[in-house]
Amino acid sequence: MIKQVFLALILSAIAGTIYAEQPDPCAGMTSFALTQCRNDQQKLQEQQLEQQQQQLQQQLQQQQERQKQLNEQQRQIQDQLENIRLQNEILRKQLEQEKAANQAAQRPATDYPKSPEIKSWKLDNPWFGTDYAKTEFAMRYAKQLSKERPDLSGRAYLDAISVKVNEAFSAKK
């Protein structure tokens, strides 16, 4: 019961505050003074409204400026993301190229005896597989050449091995 009374008292106080009218500052004045007072009150209210409008316009301009800044930040972030995506794509392609080059380097051309290039090269270099020293030298140089020149392949790769073997063994004789 006390709670209900207390609650009713609080609600009536709030309602009274909400519905209370401001006292009329012009009350009790004569007609000329009353007209002048009301005109002054109206001008004051207009000034207050004008100030409120200016404040609202300033707030609106600030919000618009903030929105422009946010849009610019978002555009910059999108540009950065696009740059990162492009860099990732470039790096992925480079990685694929390096992987292909490494795979080619790990498989010297001499590992494919069935290829026509190898058969032709072996006919031109009969020492391969019969002369142990030259064959071992060729195999070691093939690995080194694959690392130094991963772009070199096929017959050009095999011919570079032959040239090196001939240089090395003709100097020894």
Sequence and secondary structure as in RCSB ss.txt:
>XXXX:A:sequence
MIKQVFLALILSAIAGTIYAEQPDPCAGMTSFALTQCRNDQQKLQEQQLEQQQQQLQQQLQQQQERQKQLNEQQR
QIQDQLENIRLQNEILRKQLEQEKAANQAAQRPATDYPKSPEIKSWKLDNPWFGTDYAKTEFAMRYAKQLSKERP
DLSGRAYLDAISVKVNEAFSAKK
>XXXX:A:secstr
 HHHHHHHHHHHHHHHHHH     TTTT  HHHHHHHHHHHHHHHHHHHHHHHHHHHHHHHHHHHHHHHHHHHHH
HHHHHHHHHHHHHHHHHHHHHHHHHHHHHHHS GGG TTSHHHHHHHHH TTTTTSHHHHHHHHHHHHHHHHH T
T  HHHHHHHHHHHHHHHHHHH 
